[in-house]
Amino acid sequence: MLLERRSLVLVQQQMYTSYLHGIREVTCDHINDTIANVDMTDYNIGDTLERGTRVSLTIRNVPKVISADRLLSIFGKRRR
């Protein structure tokens, strides 16, 4: 999937829990026919896109969390 500047992607439910997802660390991307949404962009197969700085914001709803005290009791106290 090609994510253009100022894109918003929401990953939830089975897509989040059952599928691996990530961003490869490369300096450029080569547009080819394996990109699912290439026909919805202004790019053509064969184009090369240089990557620049990008910012990612992740917000997660974590209904069950473990307290810091419980975590320390499991893994031991912090060393200073």
PyMOL Python script that loads the backbone (N, CA, C, O; Angstrom):
from pymol import cmd

cmd.read_pdbstr("""\
ATOM      1  N   MET A   1       0.847  -1.169   0.000  1.00  0.00           N
ATOM      2  CA  MET A   1       0.000   0.000   0.000  1.00  0.00           C
ATOM      3  C   MET A   1       0.891   1.229   0.000  1.00  0.00           C
ATOM      4  O   MET A   1       1.843   1.317   0.775  1.00  0.00           O
ATOM      5  N   LEU A   2       0.582   2.160  -0.857  1.00  0.00           N
ATOM      6  CA  LEU A   2       1.335   3.410  -0.927  1.00  0.00           C
ATOM      7  C   LEU A   2       0.633   4.453  -0.072  1.00  0.00           C
ATOM      8  O   LEU A   2      -0.522   4.793  -0.327  1.00  0.00           O
ATOM      9  N   LEU A   3       1.319   4.956   0.932  1.00  0.00           N
ATOM     10  CA  LEU A   3       0.778   5.995   1.797  1.00  0.00           C
ATOM     11  C   LEU A   3       1.435   7.308   1.418  1.00  0.00           C
ATOM     12  O   LEU A   3       2.639   7.494   1.591  1.00  0.00           O
ATOM     13  N   GLU A   4       0.632   8.205   0.904  1.00  0.00           N
ATOM     14  CA  GLU A   4       1.162   9.494   0.482  1.00  0.00           C
ATOM     15  C   GLU A   4       1.240  10.463   1.653  1.00  0.00           C
ATOM     16  O   GLU A   4       0.694  10.204   2.725  1.00  0.00           O
ATOM     17  N   ARG A   5       1.923  11.577   1.438  1.00  0.00           N
ATOM     18  CA  ARG A   5       2.047  12.604   2.480  1.00  0.00           C
ATOM     19  C   ARG A   5       0.683  12.942   3.055  1.00  0.00           C
ATOM     20  O   ARG A   5      -0.319  13.002   2.343  1.00  0.00           O
ATOM     21  N   ARG A   6       0.672  13.160   4.356  1.00  0.00           N
ATOM     22  CA  ARG A   6      -0.540  13.535   5.094  1.00  0.00           C
ATOM     23  C   ARG A   6      -1.626  12.463   5.051  1.00  0.00           C
ATOM     24  O   ARG A   6      -2.811  12.769   5.183  1.00  0.00           O
ATOM     25  N   SER A   7      -1.220  11.204   4.865  1.00  0.00           N
ATOM     26  CA  SER A   7      -2.174  10.095   4.866  1.00  0.00           C
ATOM     27  C   SER A   7      -2.543   9.723   6.292  1.00  0.00           C
ATOM     28  O   SER A   7      -1.780   9.952   7.230  1.00  0.00           O
ATOM     29  N   LEU A   8      -3.709   9.155   6.433  1.00  0.00           N
ATOM     30  CA  LEU A   8      -4.164   8.622   7.707  1.00  0.00           C
ATOM     31  C   LEU A   8      -4.565   7.177   7.479  1.00  0.00           C
ATOM     32  O   LEU A   8      -5.357   6.873   6.586  1.00  0.00           O
ATOM     33  N   VAL A   9      -4.015   6.293   8.291  1.00  0.00           N
ATOM     34  CA  VAL A   9      -4.353   4.879   8.193  1.00  0.00           C
ATOM     35  C   VAL A   9      -4.794   4.406   9.569  1.00  0.00           C
ATOM     36  O   VAL A   9      -4.092   4.607  10.560  1.00  0.00           O
ATOM     37  N   LEU A  10      -5.947   3.784   9.622  1.00  0.00           N
ATOM     38  CA  LEU A  10      -6.443   3.200  10.862  1.00  0.00           C
ATOM     39  C   LEU A  10      -6.343   1.686  10.738  1.00  0.00           C
ATOM     40  O   LEU A  10      -6.931   1.086   9.838  1.00  0.00           O
ATOM     41  N   VAL A  11      -5.600   1.080  11.641  1.00  0.00           N
ATOM     42  CA  VAL A  11      -5.444  -0.367  11.653  1.00  0.00           C
ATOM     43  C   VAL A  11      -6.095  -0.856  12.934  1.00  0.00           C
ATOM     44  O   VAL A  11      -5.713  -0.449  14.031  1.00  0.00           O
ATOM     45  N   GLN A  12      -7.081  -1.731  12.788  1.00  0.00           N
ATOM     46  CA  GLN A  12      -7.807  -2.186  13.970  1.00  0.00           C
ATOM     47  C   GLN A  12      -8.301  -3.606  13.779  1.00  0.00           C
ATOM     48  O   GLN A  12      -8.203  -4.177  12.693  1.00  0.00           O
ATOM     49  N   GLN A  13      -8.825  -4.155  14.839  1.00  0.00           N
ATOM     50  CA  GLN A  13      -9.419  -5.485  14.881  1.00  0.00           C
ATOM     51  C   GLN A  13      -8.481  -6.535  14.287  1.00  0.00           C
ATOM     52  O   GLN A  13      -7.301  -6.566  14.639  1.00  0.00           O
ATOM     53  N   GLN A  14      -8.973  -7.385  13.405  1.00  0.00           N
ATOM     54  CA  GLN A  14      -8.183  -8.500  12.892  1.00  0.00           C
ATOM     55  C   GLN A  14      -6.945  -8.026  12.129  1.00  0.00           C
ATOM     56  O   GLN A  14      -5.907  -8.687  12.170  1.00  0.00           O
ATOM     57  N   MET A  15      -7.042  -6.897  11.440  1.00  0.00           N
ATOM     58  CA  MET A  15      -5.877  -6.381  10.717  1.00  0.00           C
ATOM     59  C   MET A  15      -4.735  -6.072  11.676  1.00  0.00           C
ATOM     60  O   MET A  15      -3.569  -6.280  11.340  1.00  0.00           O
ATOM     61  N   TYR A  16      -5.057  -5.582  12.858  1.00  0.00           N
ATOM     62  CA  TYR A  16      -4.032  -5.247  13.846  1.00  0.00           C
ATOM     63  C   TYR A  16      -3.533  -6.491  14.589  1.00  0.00           C
ATOM     64  O   TYR A  16      -2.335  -6.629  14.837  1.00  0.00           O
ATOM     65  N   THR A  17      -4.442  -7.382  14.937  1.00  0.00           N
ATOM     66  CA  THR A  17      -4.070  -8.522  15.778  1.00  0.00           C
ATOM     67  C   THR A  17      -3.536  -9.721  15.006  1.00  0.00           C
ATOM     68  O   THR A  17      -2.765 -10.504  15.561  1.00  0.00           O
ATOM     69  N   SER A  18      -3.914  -9.886  13.762  1.00  0.00           N
ATOM     70  CA  SER A  18      -3.570 -11.113  13.032  1.00  0.00           C
ATOM     71  C   SER A  18      -2.551 -10.939  11.915  1.00  0.00           C
ATOM     72  O   SER A  18      -2.036 -11.928  11.394  1.00  0.00           O
ATOM     73  N   TYR A  19      -2.253  -9.702  11.538  1.00  0.00           N
ATOM     74  CA  TYR A  19      -1.338  -9.472  10.420  1.00  0.00           C
ATOM     75  C   TYR A  19      -0.154  -8.622  10.868  1.00  0.00           C
ATOM     76  O   TYR A  19      -0.306  -7.676  11.639  1.00  0.00           O
ATOM     77  N   LEU A  20       1.027  -8.980  10.368  1.00  0.00           N
ATOM     78  CA  LEU A  20       2.212  -8.173  10.641  1.00  0.00           C
ATOM     79  C   LEU A  20       2.144  -6.911   9.789  1.00  0.00           C
ATOM     80  O   LEU A  20       1.686  -6.943   8.647  1.00  0.00           O
ATOM     81  N   HIS A  21       2.600  -5.808  10.353  1.00  0.00           N
ATOM     82  CA  HIS A  21       2.614  -4.559   9.597  1.00  0.00           C
ATOM     83  C   HIS A  21       3.821  -3.746  10.035  1.00  0.00           C
ATOM     84  O   HIS A  21       4.260  -3.840  11.182  1.00  0.00           O
ATOM     85  N   GLY A  22       4.342  -2.966   9.139  1.00  0.00           N
ATOM     86  CA  GLY A  22       5.508  -2.152   9.459  1.00  0.00           C
ATOM     87  C   GLY A  22       5.948  -1.347   8.263  1.00  0.00           C
ATOM     88  O   GLY A  22       5.345  -1.410   7.192  1.00  0.00           O
ATOM     89  N   ILE A  23       7.008  -0.591   8.461  1.00  0.00           N
ATOM     90  CA  ILE A  23       7.561   0.251   7.404  1.00  0.00           C
ATOM     91  C   ILE A  23       9.018  -0.146   7.212  1.00  0.00           C
ATOM     92  O   ILE A  23       9.812  -0.083   8.150  1.00  0.00           O
ATOM     93  N   ARG A  24       9.364  -0.548   6.011  1.00  0.00           N
ATOM     94  CA  ARG A  24      10.750  -0.924   5.725  1.00  0.00           C
ATOM     95  C   ARG A  24      11.651   0.299   5.759  1.00  0.00           C
ATOM     96  O   ARG A  24      11.238   1.392   5.370  1.00  0.00           O
ATOM     97  N   GLU A  25      12.867   0.120   6.217  1.00  0.00           N
ATOM     98  CA  GLU A  25      13.841   1.209   6.247  1.00  0.00           C
ATOM     99  C   GLU A  25      14.613   1.240   4.932  1.00  0.00           C
ATOM    100  O   GLU A  25      15.653   0.597   4.789  1.00  0.00           O
ATOM    101  N   VAL A  26      14.089   1.993   3.986  1.00  0.00           N
ATOM    102  CA  VAL A  26      14.742   2.158   2.685  1.00  0.00           C
ATOM    103  C   VAL A  26      14.773   3.641   2.354  1.00  0.00           C
ATOM    104  O   VAL A  26      14.032   4.427   2.944  1.00  0.00           O
ATOM    105  N   THR A  27      15.624   4.025   1.417  1.00  0.00           N
ATOM    106  CA  THR A  27      15.739   5.438   1.039  1.00  0.00           C
ATOM    107  C   THR A  27      14.814   5.811  -0.111  1.00  0.00           C
ATOM    108  O   THR A  27      14.536   6.989  -0.334  1.00  0.00           O
ATOM    109  N   CYS A  28      14.336   4.803  -0.844  1.00  0.00           N
ATOM    110  CA  CYS A  28      13.393   5.083  -1.932  1.00  0.00           C
ATOM    111  C   CYS A  28      12.464   3.884  -2.126  1.00  0.00           C
ATOM    112  O   CYS A  28      12.764   2.765  -1.711  1.00  0.00           O
ATOM    113  N   ASP A  29      11.350   4.152  -2.757  1.00  0.00           N
ATOM    114  CA  ASP A  29      10.366   3.115  -3.055  1.00  0.00           C
ATOM    115  C   ASP A  29      10.179   3.026  -4.553  1.00  0.00           C
ATOM    116  O   ASP A  29      10.116   4.046  -5.239  1.00  0.00           O
ATOM    117  N   HIS A  30      10.090   1.808  -5.064  1.00  0.00           N
ATOM    118  CA  HIS A  30       9.876   1.571  -6.488  1.00  0.00           C
ATOM    119  C   HIS A  30       8.420   1.165  -6.680  1.00  0.00           C
ATOM    120  O   HIS A  30       7.961   0.178  -6.104  1.00  0.00           O
ATOM    121  N   ILE A  31       7.713   1.919  -7.478  1.00  0.00           N
ATOM    122  CA  ILE A  31       6.299   1.650  -7.713  1.00  0.00           C
ATOM    123  C   ILE A  31       6.183   0.474  -8.679  1.00  0.00           C
ATOM    124  O   ILE A  31       6.733   0.499  -9.780  1.00  0.00           O
ATOM    125  N   ASN A  32       5.452  -0.562  -8.244  1.00  0.00           N
ATOM    126  CA  ASN A  32       5.239  -1.720  -9.106  1.00  0.00           C
ATOM    127  C   ASN A  32       3.807  -2.226  -8.922  1.00  0.00           C
ATOM    128  O   ASN A  32       3.029  -1.647  -8.165  1.00  0.00           O
ATOM    129  N   ASP A  33       3.471  -3.302  -9.615  1.00  0.00           N
ATOM    130  CA  ASP A  33       2.089  -3.783  -9.599  1.00  0.00           C
ATOM    131  C   ASP A  33       1.704  -4.527  -8.324  1.00  0.00           C
ATOM    132  O   ASP A  33       0.569  -4.989  -8.209  1.00  0.00           O
ATOM    133  N   THR A  34       2.618  -4.654  -7.366  1.00  0.00           N
ATOM    134  CA  THR A  34       2.258  -5.282  -6.090  1.00  0.00           C
ATOM    135  C   THR A  34       1.640  -4.278  -5.116  1.00  0.00           C
ATOM    136  O   THR A  34       1.143  -4.669  -4.060  1.00  0.00           O
ATOM    137  N   ILE A  35       1.668  -3.006  -5.456  1.00  0.00           N
ATOM    138  CA  ILE A  35       1.086  -1.967  -4.593  1.00  0.00           C
ATOM    139  C   ILE A  35      -0.424  -1.963  -4.828  1.00  0.00           C
ATOM    140  O   ILE A  35      -0.896  -1.691  -5.932  1.00  0.00           O
ATOM    141  N   ALA A  36      -1.171  -2.269  -3.763  1.00  0.00           N
ATOM    142  CA  ALA A  36      -2.618  -2.481  -3.883  1.00  0.00           C
ATOM    143  C   ALA A  36      -3.366  -1.255  -4.377  1.00  0.00           C
ATOM    144  O   ALA A  36      -4.347  -1.397  -5.107  1.00  0.00           O
ATOM    145  N   ASN A  37      -2.940  -0.069  -4.008  1.00  0.00           N
ATOM    146  CA  ASN A  37      -3.705   1.139  -4.355  1.00  0.00           C
ATOM    147  C   ASN A  37      -3.001   2.019  -5.391  1.00  0.00           C
ATOM    148  O   ASN A  37      -3.272   3.217  -5.463  1.00  0.00           O
ATOM    149  N   VAL A  38      -2.114   1.451  -6.182  1.00  0.00           N
ATOM    150  CA  VAL A  38      -1.352   2.255  -7.147  1.00  0.00           C
ATOM    151  C   VAL A  38      -2.284   2.983  -8.120  1.00  0.00           C
ATOM    152  O   VAL A  38      -1.957   4.079  -8.575  1.00  0.00           O
ATOM    153  N   ASP A  39      -3.423   2.401  -8.443  1.00  0.00           N
ATOM    154  CA  ASP A  39      -4.354   3.032  -9.383  1.00  0.00           C
ATOM    155  C   ASP A  39      -5.096   4.215  -8.761  1.00  0.00           C
ATOM    156  O   ASP A  39      -5.771   4.957  -9.476  1.00  0.00           O
ATOM    157  N   MET A  40      -4.985   4.406  -7.446  1.00  0.00           N
ATOM    158  CA  MET A  40      -5.645   5.521  -6.762  1.00  0.00           C
ATOM    159  C   MET A  40      -4.670   6.653  -6.466  1.00  0.00           C
ATOM    160  O   MET A  40      -5.008   7.579  -5.729  1.00  0.00           O
ATOM    161  N   THR A  41      -3.463   6.593  -7.029  1.00  0.00           N
ATOM    162  CA  THR A  41      -2.445   7.613  -6.794  1.00  0.00           C
ATOM    163  C   THR A  41      -2.104   8.309  -8.104  1.00  0.00           C
ATOM    164  O   THR A  41      -2.608   7.947  -9.167  1.00  0.00           O
ATOM    165  N   ASP A  42      -1.240   9.314  -8.009  1.00  0.00           N
ATOM    166  CA  ASP A  42      -0.768  10.020  -9.205  1.00  0.00           C
ATOM    167  C   ASP A  42       0.507   9.402  -9.764  1.00  0.00           C
ATOM    168  O   ASP A  42       1.127   9.972 -10.661  1.00  0.00           O
ATOM    169  N   TYR A  43       0.908   8.233  -9.242  1.00  0.00           N
ATOM    170  CA  TYR A  43       2.152   7.602  -9.658  1.00  0.00           C
ATOM    171  C   TYR A  43       1.873   6.473 -10.635  1.00  0.00           C
ATOM    172  O   TYR A  43       0.773   5.923 -10.689  1.00  0.00           O
ATOM    173  N   ASN A  44       2.899   6.147 -11.404  1.00  0.00           N
ATOM    174  CA  ASN A  44       2.798   5.087 -12.401  1.00  0.00           C
ATOM    175  C   ASN A  44       3.759   3.962 -12.064  1.00  0.00           C
ATOM    176  O   ASN A  44       4.779   4.183 -11.410  1.00  0.00           O
ATOM    177  N   ILE A  45       3.435   2.765 -12.506  1.00  0.00           N
ATOM    178  CA  ILE A  45       4.332   1.631 -12.324  1.00  0.00           C
ATOM    179  C   ILE A  45       5.653   1.959 -13.013  1.00  0.00           C
ATOM    180  O   ILE A  45       5.676   2.378 -14.170  1.00  0.00           O
ATOM    181  N   GLY A  46       6.738   1.767 -12.295  1.00  0.00           N
ATOM    182  CA  GLY A  46       8.064   2.099 -12.790  1.00  0.00           C
ATOM    183  C   GLY A  46       8.641   3.357 -12.153  1.00  0.00           C
ATOM    184  O   GLY A  46       9.852   3.575 -12.205  1.00  0.00           O
ATOM    185  N   ASP A  47       7.793   4.186 -11.553  1.00  0.00           N
ATOM    186  CA  ASP A  47       8.280   5.390 -10.875  1.00  0.00           C
ATOM    187  C   ASP A  47       9.079   5.010  -9.627  1.00  0.00           C
ATOM    188  O   ASP A  47       8.866   3.954  -9.031  1.00  0.00           O
ATOM    189  N   THR A  48       9.995   5.889  -9.249  1.00  0.00           N
ATOM    190  CA  THR A  48      10.761   5.730  -8.015  1.00  0.00           C
ATOM    191  C   THR A  48      10.512   6.956  -7.148  1.00  0.00           C
ATOM    192  O   THR A  48      10.629   8.090  -7.613  1.00  0.00           O
ATOM    193  N   LEU A  49      10.171   6.721  -5.894  1.00  0.00           N
ATOM    194  CA  LEU A  49       9.899   7.803  -4.953  1.00  0.00           C
ATOM    195  C   LEU A  49      10.990   7.860  -3.901  1.00  0.00           C
ATOM    196  O   LEU A  49      11.247   6.873  -3.212  1.00  0.00           O
ATOM    197  N   GLU A  50      11.631   9.011  -3.776  1.00  0.00           N
ATOM    198  CA  GLU A  50      12.623   9.214  -2.733  1.00  0.00           C
ATOM    199  C   GLU A  50      11.916   9.441  -1.405  1.00  0.00           C
ATOM    200  O   GLU A  50      10.935  10.183  -1.346  1.00  0.00           O
ATOM    201  N   ARG A  51      12.398   8.820  -0.354  1.00  0.00           N
ATOM    202  CA  ARG A  51      11.810   9.021   0.967  1.00  0.00           C
ATOM    203  C   ARG A  51      12.506  10.163   1.692  1.00  0.00           C
ATOM    204  O   ARG A  51      13.719  10.339   1.580  1.00  0.00           O
ATOM    205  N   GLY A  52      11.738  10.920   2.420  1.00  0.00           N
ATOM    206  CA  GLY A  52      12.270  11.979   3.268  1.00  0.00           C
ATOM    207  C   GLY A  52      11.936  11.664   4.718  1.00  0.00           C
ATOM    208  O   GLY A  52      11.596  10.531   5.059  1.00  0.00           O
ATOM    209  N   THR A  53      12.036  12.667   5.552  1.00  0.00           N
ATOM    210  CA  THR A  53      11.683  12.504   6.956  1.00  0.00           C
ATOM    211  C   THR A  53      10.182  12.298   7.081  1.00  0.00           C
ATOM    212  O   THR A  53       9.395  12.962   6.407  1.00  0.00           O
ATOM    213  N   ARG A  54       9.797  11.382   7.941  1.00  0.00           N
ATOM    214  CA  ARG A  54       8.376  11.167   8.172  1.00  0.00           C
ATOM    215  C   ARG A  54       8.117  11.062   9.671  1.00  0.00           C
ATOM    216  O   ARG A  54       9.007  10.728  10.453  1.00  0.00           O
ATOM    217  N   VAL A  55       6.907  11.348  10.041  1.00  0.00           N
ATOM    218  CA  VAL A  55       6.504  11.307  11.441  1.00  0.00           C
ATOM    219  C   VAL A  55       5.319  10.363  11.552  1.00  0.00           C
ATOM    220  O   VAL A  55       4.392  10.417  10.743  1.00  0.00           O
ATOM    221  N   SER A  56       5.354   9.503  12.552  1.00  0.00           N
ATOM    222  CA  SER A  56       4.269   8.569  12.775  1.00  0.00           C
ATOM    223  C   SER A  56       3.722   8.766  14.184  1.00  0.00           C
ATOM    224  O   SER A  56       4.485   8.889  15.142  1.00  0.00           O
ATOM    225  N   LEU A  57       2.427   8.795  14.302  1.00  0.00           N
ATOM    226  CA  LEU A  57       1.764   8.925  15.594  1.00  0.00           C
ATOM    227  C   LEU A  57       0.933   7.669  15.805  1.00  0.00           C
ATOM    228  O   LEU A  57       0.109   7.311  14.963  1.00  0.00           O
ATOM    229  N   THR A  58       1.151   7.004  16.930  1.00  0.00           N
ATOM    230  CA  THR A  58       0.405   5.797  17.244  1.00  0.00           C
ATOM    231  C   THR A  58      -0.395   6.024  18.512  1.00  0.00           C
ATOM    232  O   THR A  58       0.143   6.464  19.529  1.00  0.00           O
ATOM    233  N   ILE A  59      -1.675   5.722  18.446  1.00  0.00           N
ATOM    234  CA  ILE A  59      -2.547   5.803  19.615  1.00  0.00           C
ATOM    235  C   ILE A  59      -3.146   4.417  19.814  1.00  0.00           C
ATOM    236  O   ILE A  59      -3.721   3.839  18.892  1.00  0.00           O
ATOM    237  N   ARG A  60      -3.005   3.893  21.021  1.00  0.00           N
ATOM    238  CA  ARG A  60      -3.513   2.550  21.298  1.00  0.00           C
ATOM    239  C   ARG A  60      -4.448   2.581  22.488  1.00  0.00           C
ATOM    240  O   ARG A  60      -4.214   3.296  23.462  1.00  0.00           O
ATOM    241  N   ASN A  61      -5.492   1.811  22.402  1.00  0.00           N
ATOM    242  CA  ASN A  61      -6.386   1.602  23.526  1.00  0.00           C
ATOM    243  C   ASN A  61      -5.965   0.296  24.180  1.00  0.00           C
ATOM    244  O   ASN A  61      -6.106  -0.771  23.582  1.00  0.00           O
ATOM    245  N   VAL A  62      -5.455   0.368  25.389  1.00  0.00           N
ATOM    246  CA  VAL A  62      -4.966  -0.814  26.095  1.00  0.00           C
ATOM    247  C   VAL A  62      -5.841  -1.014  27.328  1.00  0.00           C
ATOM    248  O   VAL A  62      -5.573  -0.427  28.376  1.00  0.00           O
ATOM    249  N   PRO A  63      -6.876  -1.830  27.217  1.00  0.00           N
ATOM    250  CA  PRO A  63      -7.816  -1.966  28.324  1.00  0.00           C
ATOM    251  C   PRO A  63      -7.252  -2.661  29.558  1.00  0.00           C
ATOM    252  O   PRO A  63      -7.680  -2.365  30.674  1.00  0.00           O
ATOM    253  N   LYS A  64      -6.308  -3.571  29.387  1.00  0.00           N
ATOM    254  CA  LYS A  64      -5.730  -4.271  30.529  1.00  0.00           C
ATOM    255  C   LYS A  64      -4.259  -3.914  30.626  1.00  0.00           C
ATOM    256  O   LYS A  64      -3.476  -4.219  29.726  1.00  0.00           O
ATOM    257  N   VAL A  65      -3.890  -3.277  31.706  1.00  0.00           N
ATOM    258  CA  VAL A  65      -2.492  -2.920  31.916  1.00  0.00           C
ATOM    259  C   VAL A  65      -2.044  -3.473  33.250  1.00  0.00           C
ATOM    260  O   VAL A  65      -2.859  -3.765  34.125  1.00  0.00           O
ATOM    261  N   ILE A  66      -0.744  -3.612  33.395  1.00  0.00           N
ATOM    262  CA  ILE A  66      -0.174  -4.099  34.639  1.00  0.00           C
ATOM    263  C   ILE A  66       0.443  -2.911  35.367  1.00  0.00           C
ATOM    264  O   ILE A  66       1.074  -2.058  34.743  1.00  0.00           O
ATOM    265  N   SER A  67       0.264  -2.854  36.667  1.00  0.00           N
ATOM    266  CA  SER A  67       0.799  -1.733  37.434  1.00  0.00           C
ATOM    267  C   SER A  67       2.322  -1.810  37.493  1.00  0.00           C
ATOM    268  O   SER A  67       2.899  -2.888  37.353  1.00  0.00           O
ATOM    269  N   ALA A  68       2.962  -0.677  37.697  1.00  0.00           N
ATOM    270  CA  ALA A  68       4.425  -0.629  37.794  1.00  0.00           C
ATOM    271  C   ALA A  68       4.913  -1.478  38.962  1.00  0.00           C
ATOM    272  O   ALA A  68       5.936  -2.152  38.842  1.00  0.00           O
ATOM    273  N   ASP A  69       4.202  -1.458  40.090  1.00  0.00           N
ATOM    274  CA  ASP A  69       4.600  -2.269  41.251  1.00  0.00           C
ATOM    275  C   ASP A  69       4.572  -3.754  40.919  1.00  0.00           C
ATOM    276  O   ASP A  69       5.486  -4.491  41.288  1.00  0.00           O
ATOM    277  N   ARG A  70       3.527  -4.199  40.223  1.00  0.00           N
ATOM    278  CA  ARG A  70       3.419  -5.618  39.844  1.00  0.00           C
ATOM    279  C   ARG A  70       4.521  -5.974  38.852  1.00  0.00           C
ATOM    280  O   ARG A  70       5.113  -7.050  38.937  1.00  0.00           O
ATOM    281  N   LEU A  71       4.795  -5.080  37.920  1.00  0.00           N
ATOM    282  CA  LEU A  71       5.838  -5.319  36.935  1.00  0.00           C
ATOM    283  C   LEU A  71       7.196  -5.470  37.612  1.00  0.00           C
ATOM    284  O   LEU A  71       7.973  -6.358  37.261  1.00  0.00           O
ATOM    285  N   LEU A  72       7.481  -4.605  38.582  1.00  0.00           N
ATOM    286  CA  LEU A  72       8.748  -4.697  39.310  1.00  0.00           C
ATOM    287  C   LEU A  72       8.828  -5.969  40.126  1.00  0.00           C
ATOM    288  O   LEU A  72       9.912  -6.533  40.273  1.00  0.00           O
ATOM    289  N   SER A  73       7.701  -6.442  40.666  1.00  0.00           N
ATOM    290  CA  SER A  73       7.730  -7.679  41.439  1.00  0.00           C
ATOM    291  C   SER A  73       8.005  -8.887  40.559  1.00  0.00           C
ATOM    292  O   SER A  73       8.572  -9.881  41.013  1.00  0.00           O
ATOM    293  N   ILE A  74       7.596  -8.795  39.284  1.00  0.00           N
ATOM    294  CA  ILE A  74       7.841  -9.893  38.348  1.00  0.00           C
ATOM    295  C   ILE A  74       9.291  -9.880  37.863  1.00  0.00           C
ATOM    296  O   ILE A  74       9.944 -10.923  37.839  1.00  0.00           O
ATOM    297  N   PHE A  75       9.795  -8.714  37.479  1.00  0.00           N
ATOM    298  CA  PHE A  75      11.118  -8.619  36.863  1.00  0.00           C
ATOM    299  C   PHE A  75      12.211  -8.133  37.809  1.00  0.00           C
ATOM    300  O   PHE A  75      13.376  -8.076  37.416  1.00  0.00           O
ATOM    301  N   GLY A  76      11.875  -7.791  39.008  1.00  0.00           N
ATOM    302  CA  GLY A  76      12.873  -7.316  39.962  1.00  0.00           C
ATOM    303  C   GLY A  76      12.974  -5.797  39.950  1.00  0.00           C
ATOM    304  O   GLY A  76      12.483  -5.129  39.040  1.00  0.00           O
ATOM    305  N   LYS A  77      13.614  -5.278  40.970  1.00  0.00           N
ATOM    306  CA  LYS A  77      13.718  -3.816  41.116  1.00  0.00           C
ATOM    307  C   LYS A  77      14.724  -3.254  40.135  1.00  0.00           C
ATOM    308  O   LYS A  77      15.633  -3.945  39.675  1.00  0.00           O
ATOM    309  N   ARG A  78      14.539  -1.993  39.831  1.00  0.00           N
ATOM    310  CA  ARG A  78      15.446  -1.288  38.908  1.00  0.00           C
ATOM    311  C   ARG A  78      16.812  -1.137  39.529  1.00  0.00           C
ATOM    312  O   ARG A  78      16.949  -0.922  40.733  1.00  0.00           O
ATOM    313  N   ARG A  79      17.814  -1.252  38.692  1.00  0.00           N
ATOM    314  CA  ARG A  79      19.195  -0.997  39.129  1.00  0.00           C
ATOM    315  C   ARG A  79      19.538   0.427  38.780  1.00  0.00           C
ATOM    316  O   ARG A  79      19.128   0.935  37.736  1.00  0.00           O
ATOM    317  N   ARG A  80      20.286   1.072  39.648  1.00  0.00           N
ATOM    318  CA  ARG A  80      20.686   2.460  39.389  1.00  0.00           C
ATOM    319  C   ARG A  80      22.151   2.555  39.173  1.00  0.00           C
ATOM    320  O   ARG A  80      22.671   3.646  38.941  1.00  0.00           O
TER     321      ARG A  80
END
""", "prot")
cmd.dss("prot")
cmd.show_as("cartoon", "prot")
cmd.util.cbc("prot")
cmd.orient("prot")
